[in-house]
Amino acid sequence: MELDKMDENDWKYHGEGNKSLVVSNVQHARVLRLLKYSTEDAENSHKTTEQAFRHIQNIVDYSLNVMKPLLGEKFVHDGEAVKLPLDFVRQLSLKVQQERPESRCDKVMDTFSGCALCLPNLTQLSCCCSREHRPPLCIEIKPKCGFLPSSRHVTKEIKSKVCRFCMHQHFKLANGKWKRLSRYCPLDLFSGNKQRMCLAIKHLIEEPQNNFKIFKGGECIYSCKDDADVLQDLDDLAQHLRPYFLPSGSLINGHQSSKVVLNELIQVIVSALLSSWEPRKAQLSEGRVRCEASLLHRDLLRNSPGNHCLPKDCVLDKILGTQMLDSLDIEGLNPLFKRVEQHLQDFPKERSSLQIDGPYSQSFLEKVQNCPTEDDGSVEYAVGKVHQYRVAMTAKDCSIMITIATCGEDDGLDQSLEIQPTKPRFTYSVSILDLDPKPYESIPHQSRLDSRIVSHYLRSPLPNNQELANQSLFLGRDRDGEDCTLVFHPV
């Protein structure tokens, strides 16, 4: 980028999270991530240019030196901390403000420091080879935590039966964060069982919340809309996707067409998530992969084989392995955090050597990878476990980007001579993003939040699985009222 020629009209609003806002370039496959601050105290809470640049450089270093070795080079892309002209940033803030969701406007974009993180735009596919010149599709998934804790420090039995995401759903619903309960269960997605994975993705499509988006040519065409008619949205989505998954001469029309298209999309997503160069499998123990809140728990799981596994080194396997660095659960980690806090009170100058706030270098990764398995009472053990927990929390909150583009078919028979047209062929890339370090200071908050989520779930009257299934768009009834049956076919 030529910083002296930055023009806000070359950039458009792309999306935002809790702490940053993203804009994408209209011509080049680049995005900028800019920091956000609370509207109540924006002028006082913003960082200086040096502080903001160091903060963003920490994100770059953490992704490059810590998360990339753990998750794999093929999945993690390097970013760059940049300093932008302040006039450009202020004009850009005014330009994108009208496009921001109302629910995100409690914070404002950082217009004081001029610092940003420059990254590749993963909704684009550089090797797109479509003869039809269809824009690439990109599916963004926040998979969340994919296992149940087995730590001896866990005090509530329910945590070993129902996953954190499913319990958190009821807490968020009660507090007005969401208007509808999501049926998605991360343990189904991480199971490696294609039936369970398909159902997990169907539930993400039904209730995207902040966990599922679809982009077409870099434009978001499907995401969370609290007041939307979901069935209508699904039909609209299917219209966008139909050219990719149904031949132009297909006789399938109407609502049935929408279901076929969405199911084809789901199969492509599952294939991308399971893709691996390594044929070996990574297997979890039975008790850590089944959530009692999942719609499939009592029926499908009771009769299904016990060996659920992921292809080694597929994207889900790499994320799950990193998540499981949280071996103690927050209940087991909290006493270690207090041990570190006491040590820092006694020896404040050691904060730097223990790398509590970074730098996120090779030595930080070594502390994560070489932490002893048994507690010897040392502060080094406690720090290692705290670092492992923070890395695991990053993996629990990361996003997967699956970008696909149609490939031109090899020359063959004239289509009019084919009895059954062949299915479309795709090229794709899979990436992991949102790999920011989680603050050391947030651990007490995580401990309190965990306790509140579990307590609320234990107090709440829960709908049974049949009631949940009847509310599901895919498992319940068609819009015309006729009974329908969900049939899983081997892939």
C-alpha positions in Angstrom: 0.0 0.0 0.0 1.2 3.5 -0.8 0.4 5.2 2.5 0.6 8.7 1.1 -2.1 7.9 -1.5 -4.7 6.2 0.8 -8.2 7.0 -0.2 -11.2 6.0 2.0 -13.3 5.4 -1.1 -11.0 2.4 -2.0 -12.2 0.7 1.2 -15.6 -0.7 2.4 -17.0 -2.0 5.7 -16.3 -5.7 6.0 -17.3 -6.6 9.6 -16.3 -6.3 13.2 -15.9 -8.1 16.5 -15.8 -6.9 20.1 -12.4 -5.2 19.9 -11.8 -4.4 16.2 -13.4 -3.3 13.0 -12.4 -4.6 9.6 -12.5 -2.9 6.2 -11.6 -4.5 2.9 -10.0 -3.0 -0.2 -12.3 -2.9 -3.3 -9.5 -3.7 -5.7 -6.9 -5.7 -3.9 -7.3 -8.8 -1.6 -6.4 -6.9 1.6 -8.2 -6.0 4.7 -7.4 -3.6 7.6 -8.2 -4.3 11.2 -8.6 -1.2 13.3 -9.0 -1.0 17.1 -12.3 0.0 18.7 -13.0 1.9 22.0 -16.1 2.4 24.1 -18.1 5.5 23.1 -18.4 6.5 26.8 -14.7 7.2 27.2 -13.2 7.1 23.8 -10.9 10.1 24.2 -9.5 9.0 27.5 -9.2 5.2 26.8 -7.5 5.3 23.5 -3.8 4.3 23.2 -1.0 6.5 22.1 0.4 5.7 18.6 3.3 3.8 20.2 1.0 1.8 22.5 -1.4 1.0 19.7 1.4 -0.1 17.4 2.9 -2.3 20.1 -0.5 -3.8 20.8 -1.0 -4.7 17.1 2.6 -5.9 16.7 1.9 -8.2 19.7 -1.0 -9.7 17.7 1.3 -10.2 14.7 4.0 -11.8 16.8 1.6 -14.1 18.7 0.0 -15.3 15.5 3.4 -15.9 13.8 5.5 -17.3 16.7 2.9 -19.1 18.8 -0.3 -20.0 17.0 1.3 -20.7 13.6 3.6 -23.5 14.9 0.7 -25.0 16.9 -2.0 -24.8 14.2 0.1 -25.3 11.1 1.7 -23.0 8.5 -0.8 -23.9 5.8 -3.7 -22.5 7.9 -2.3 -19.4 9.5 -1.5 -16.2 7.4 1.0 -13.5 8.4 -0.2 -10.0 9.1 1.6 -6.7 9.3 1.3 -3.8 11.7 1.0 -0.5 9.7 0.7 3.2 10.5 -1.9 5.0 8.4 -2.4 8.7 7.8 -4.7 10.1 10.5 -6.8 12.0 7.9 -7.5 8.8 6.0 -8.5 7.0 9.2 -10.9 9.7 10.2 -12.6 9.9 6.8 -12.8 6.1 6.7 -14.5 6.1 10.2 -17.2 8.5 8.9 -17.7 6.5 5.7 -18.2 3.1 7.4 -20.3 4.4 10.4 -23.6 4.2 8.5 -22.9 0.5 7.5 -22.2 -0.7 11.0 -24.9 -2.8 12.9 -26.6 -0.9 15.6 -25.6 -3.5 18.1 -21.9 -2.7 17.5 -22.2 1.1 17.7 -21.5 1.2 21.5 -17.8 1.4 20.4 -16.1 3.7 18.0 -13.2 3.1 15.7 -9.7 4.2 16.8 -9.1 7.5 14.9 -6.3 8.7 17.2 -3.3 6.3 16.7 -3.5 5.6 12.9 -2.4 2.1 13.6 -3.9 -1.0 12.0 -3.3 -4.7 11.2 -3.0 -5.5 7.4 -4.0 -9.0 6.4 -4.9 -10.9 3.3 -8.6 -10.9 2.5 -9.5 -14.6 3.0 -12.9 -14.3 1.4 -11.0 -14.2 -1.9 -9.3 -17.1 -3.6 -6.1 -16.2 -5.4 -6.1 -19.4 -7.6 -9.7 -19.0 -8.7 -10.0 -21.0 -12.0 -13.7 -20.7 -12.8 -14.5 -20.7 -16.5 -17.9 -19.3 -15.6 -16.2 -16.4 -13.8 -18.4 -16.9 -10.7 -17.1 -15.1 -7.7 -15.7 -17.3 -5.0 -17.8 -18.3 -2.0 -16.4 -18.1 1.6 -17.8 -19.7 4.7 -16.7 -18.3 8.0 -17.3 -20.6 11.0 -16.5 -20.0 14.7 -16.4 -23.6 15.9 -15.9 -22.9 19.6 -14.7 -25.4 22.2 -14.9 -29.0 20.9 -14.4 -31.2 24.0 -15.7 -31.8 27.5 -13.3 -31.2 30.4 -12.1 -34.3 32.2 -10.0 -32.4 34.9 -10.2 -33.7 38.5 -10.6 -30.0 39.5 -14.1 -29.8 37.9 -16.6 -29.5 40.8 -19.9 -29.6 38.8 -20.7 -32.9 37.2 -22.8 -31.2 34.5 -19.6 -29.8 32.9 -18.6 -33.3 32.0 -21.9 -34.0 30.3 -23.0 -30.8 28.6 -20.5 -28.6 26.6 -19.7 -25.0 27.5 -21.3 -23.6 24.3 -24.7 -25.3 24.9 -24.8 -24.1 28.5 -23.7 -20.6 27.5 -26.6 -20.4 25.0 -29.2 -20.6 27.8 -27.3 -17.9 29.7 -27.1 -15.6 26.7 -30.8 -16.1 26.0 -31.8 -15.2 29.5 -29.6 -12.1 29.4 -31.0 -10.9 26.1 -27.9 -11.4 24.0 -29.9 -13.6 21.6 -33.6 -14.0 20.9 -33.4 -17.7 19.9 -31.5 -20.7 21.1 -29.0 -22.2 18.7 -29.2 -26.0 18.3 -25.5 -26.1 17.2 -23.2 -28.2 19.3 -19.4 -27.9 18.8 -18.9 -31.5 19.8 -20.9 -32.6 16.8 -18.7 -30.6 14.5 -15.4 -31.8 16.0 -16.6 -35.5 16.2 -15.3 -36.5 12.8 -18.6 -38.3 12.3 -20.0 -37.0 9.1 -23.7 -37.3 10.2 -23.0 -35.3 13.3 -20.9 -32.7 11.4 -23.7 -32.2 8.8 -26.2 -31.6 11.5 -23.9 -29.2 13.3 -23.5 -27.1 10.1 -27.3 -27.2 9.4 -27.8 -25.8 12.9 -25.3 -23.1 12.2 -27.1 -22.1 9.0 -30.5 -22.1 10.9 -29.2 -19.8 13.7 -25.9 -18.2 12.6 -25.5 -15.8 15.6 -21.9 -14.7 15.5 -20.7 -18.1 14.5 -21.5 -18.5 10.8 -21.3 -16.2 7.8 -21.2 -16.7 4.0 -19.5 -14.3 1.6 -19.9 -14.1 -2.2 -17.2 -12.2 -4.0 -16.1 -10.7 -0.7 -19.7 -9.4 0.1 -21.5 -10.9 3.1 -24.7 -12.5 1.8 -25.7 -14.4 5.0 -25.2 -13.8 8.7 -27.1 -13.2 11.9 -30.3 -11.1 11.6 -32.2 -11.1 14.8 -35.6 -10.0 13.3 -35.2 -11.9 10.0 -37.6 -14.4 8.6 -35.1 -17.3 8.6 -37.0 -19.5 6.1 -37.1 -16.6 3.7 -33.4 -15.9 4.3 -32.6 -19.5 3.6 -34.5 -19.4 0.3 -32.6 -16.1 -0.6 -29.3 -17.8 0.3 -30.2 -20.8 -1.9 -30.8 -18.5 -4.8 -27.3 -17.1 -4.4 -25.9 -20.6 -4.2 -27.9 -22.4 -6.9 -25.5 -21.6 -9.8 -22.7 -23.2 -7.9 -24.5 -26.4 -6.9 -27.3 -27.1 -9.4 -26.9 -27.4 -13.1 -28.6 -24.7 -15.1 -31.0 -27.2 -16.7 -32.0 -28.8 -13.4 -35.7 -29.7 -13.0 -35.6 -29.3 -9.2 -37.4 -26.1 -8.3 -39.0 -24.2 -5.4 -38.4 -25.1 -1.8 -37.1 -28.5 -2.6 -34.4 -26.8 -4.7 -33.4 -24.7 -1.7 -33.0 -27.8 0.4 -30.9 -29.6 -2.2 -28.6 -26.6 -2.7 -28.1 -26.1 1.1 -27.3 -29.8 1.5 -24.8 -29.7 -1.3 -23.1 -26.7 0.4 -23.0 -28.6 3.7 -21.3 -31.6 2.0 -18.6 -29.3 0.5 -18.0 -27.7 4.0 -17.6 -31.1 5.7 -15.2 -32.2 3.0 -13.1 -29.1 3.4 -13.0 -29.4 7.2 -11.9 -33.1 7.0 -9.3 -32.6 4.2 -5.8 -33.7 5.2 -2.6 -35.0 3.6 -2.3 -37.4 6.5 -4.5 -40.5 6.4 -4.0 -41.4 10.1 -6.7 -40.6 12.6 -6.6 -38.6 15.9 -9.0 -40.2 18.4 -10.5 -38.8 21.5 -11.8 -40.8 24.5 -15.5 -41.6 24.3 -16.6 -39.5 27.2 -15.1 -36.2 25.9 -16.9 -36.0 22.5 -20.6 -36.5 23.4 -22.7 -33.6 24.7 -26.1 -34.5 26.3 -27.6 -31.2 25.0 -27.0 -32.3 21.3 -30.1 -33.3 19.4 -28.3 -36.5 18.3 -27.2 -37.6 21.7 -29.8 -40.0 22.7 -30.9 -41.4 19.3 -28.1 -41.4 16.8 -25.3 -41.7 19.3 -26.8 -44.6 21.2 -26.6 -46.7 18.1 -23.6 -45.3 16.4 -20.1 -46.8 16.6 -17.9 -45.4 19.4 -14.8 -44.5 17.5 -15.3 -40.9 16.5 -12.1 -39.4 15.1 -10.7 -36.6 12.9 -8.1 -37.0 10.1 -4.8 -36.1 11.6 -3.7 -32.6 10.7 -7.1 -31.5 9.3 -8.0 -28.0 10.4 -10.4 -29.3 13.1 -7.8 -31.7 14.5 -5.2 -28.9 14.8 -7.7 -26.5 16.5 -8.9 -29.2 18.9 -5.4 -30.2 19.8 -4.6 -26.6 20.7 -7.8 -26.2 22.6 -6.9 -29.2 24.8 -3.9 -27.4 26.2 -6.5 -26.3 28.7 -6.1 -29.5 30.6 -7.1 -28.2 34.1 -10.3 -26.3 33.3 -10.7 -22.8 34.6 -11.4 -24.3 38.1 -8.0 -25.9 38.2 -6.2 -22.9 36.7 -7.6 -20.3 39.0 -5.4 -21.3 42.0 -2.3 -21.3 39.7 -3.3 -17.8 38.5 -3.4 -16.7 42.2 0.1 -18.2 42.7 1.4 -16.2 39.9 -0.3 -13.0 41.1 1.3 -13.5 44.6 4.7 -14.0 43.1 4.4 -10.9 41.0 3.4 -8.9 44.1 6.5 -10.1 45.8 8.8 -9.8 42.8 7.2 -7.3 40.4 10.4 -7.1 38.2 10.0 -10.7 37.2 6.8 -9.9 35.2 9.0 -9.3 32.1 11.1 -12.5 32.4 8.0 -14.6 32.9 6.6 -13.0 29.7 3.2 -12.3 31.3 2.6 -9.5 28.7 4.8 -11.0 26.0 7.0 -10.6 24.0 5.4 -13.5 22.1 8.6 -15.1 20.9 10.0 -18.5 20.5 10.8 -18.6 24.3 7.1 -18.0 25.0 6.1 -20.9 22.8 8.7 -23.1 24.6 7.1 -22.2 28.0 3.8 -23.4 26.5 5.1 -26.6 25.0 7.5 -27.6 27.8 5.3 -27.1 30.9 5.6 -30.1 33.3 2.6 -32.3 33.6 2.8 -32.5 37.4 2.6 -29.5 39.7 5.9 -29.1 41.6 4.7 -26.0 43.4 6.9 -23.7 41.4 5.8 -20.4 39.9 7.3 -21.6 36.6 4.8 -24.5 36.5 2.0 -22.0 37.3 3.1 -19.6 34.6 3.3 -22.4 32.0 -0.2 -23.5 32.8 -1.5 -19.9 32.6 0.2 -19.5 29.2 -1.3 -22.8 28.0 -4.8 -21.7 29.1 -4.5 -18.4 27.2 -3.3 -20.2 24.0 -6.2 -22.7 24.4 -8.7 -19.8 24.8 -7.4 -18.3 21.5 -8.1 -21.6 19.8 -11.6 -21.8 21.4 -12.4 -18.4 19.9 -10.8 -18.6 16.5 -12.6 -18.6 13.1 -12.2 -21.0 10.2 -12.5 -19.5 6.7 -13.3 -22.0 3.9 -13.1 -20.3 0.5 -14.3 -22.2 -2.6 -14.4 -21.5 -6.3 -15.8 -23.6 -9.1 -13.3 -25.3 -11.5 -13.8 -25.6 -15.2 -14.7 -29.2 -16.2 -12.5 -31.2 -18.5 -13.7 -31.5 -22.0 -16.0 -34.5 -22.5 -19.4 -35.5 -23.9 -21.8 -32.8 -24.9 -24.1 -32.2 -21.9 -27.2 -33.1 -24.0 -25.8 -36.7 -24.2 -25.3 -37.1 -20.5 -28.0 -38.9 -18.5 -26.9 -37.4 -15.2 -24.8 -34.3 -15.3 -21.7 -34.6 -13.1 -21.6 -32.6 -9.9 -19.6 -29.3 -9.9 -15.9 -29.4 -9.0 -14.4 -27.0 -6.6 -11.0 -25.7 -5.6 -10.8 -24.4 -2.0 -8.5 -23.1 0.7 -8.9 -23.4 4.5 -7.5 -20.8 6.9 -7.7 -19.9 10.5 -8.0 -16.3 11.8 -8.9 -14.3 14.9 -5.8 -15.5 16.7 -5.3 -12.6 19.1 -3.7 -13.3 22.5 -6.2 -13.4 25.4 -5.4 -11.0 28.2 -3.7 -12.4 31.3 -5.9 -10.1 33.4 -9.1 -11.7 32.0 -8.6 -15.0 33.9 -10.6 -14.0 37.0 -13.4 -12.8 34.8 -13.4 -16.1 33.0 -13.6 -17.9 36.4 -16.6 -15.9 37.5 -18.3 -16.2 34.1 -17.9 -20.0 34.1 -19.5 -20.2 37.6 -22.5 -18.0 36.5 -23.1 -20.0 33.3 -23.1 -23.4 35.1 -25.3 -22.1 37.9 -27.8 -20.6 35.5 -27.9 -23.9 33.4 -28.6 -26.0 36.5 -31.4 -23.7 37.6 -33.0 -23.4 34.1 -36.0 -25.5 33.0 -34.7 -27.1 29.8 -36.7 -28.1 26.7 -36.4 -31.8 25.9 -34.8 -32.9 22.7 -38.1 -33.6 20.9 -39.2 -30.0 21.5 -35.9 -28.7 20.1 -36.2 -31.0 17.1 -39.8 -29.7 16.4 -38.5 -26.2 16.3 -35.7 -27.0 13.9 -36.1 -26.0 10.2 -34.3 -29.1 9.0 -35.6 -31.7 11.4 -39.1 -30.4 11.8 -41.8 -29.9 9.2 -41.7 -28.3 5.8 -43.4 -25.0 5.4 -46.3 -26.7 3.6 -47.0 -28.8 6.8 -46.1 -32.1 5.3 -44.0 -34.5 7.4 -40.4 -34.8 6.3 -37.6 -37.2 7.3 -33.9 -36.4 7.6 -32.0 -39.1 5.8 -28.2 -39.3 6.1 -26.3 -40.8 3.2 -22.6 -41.9 3.4 -20.2 -39.4 1.7 
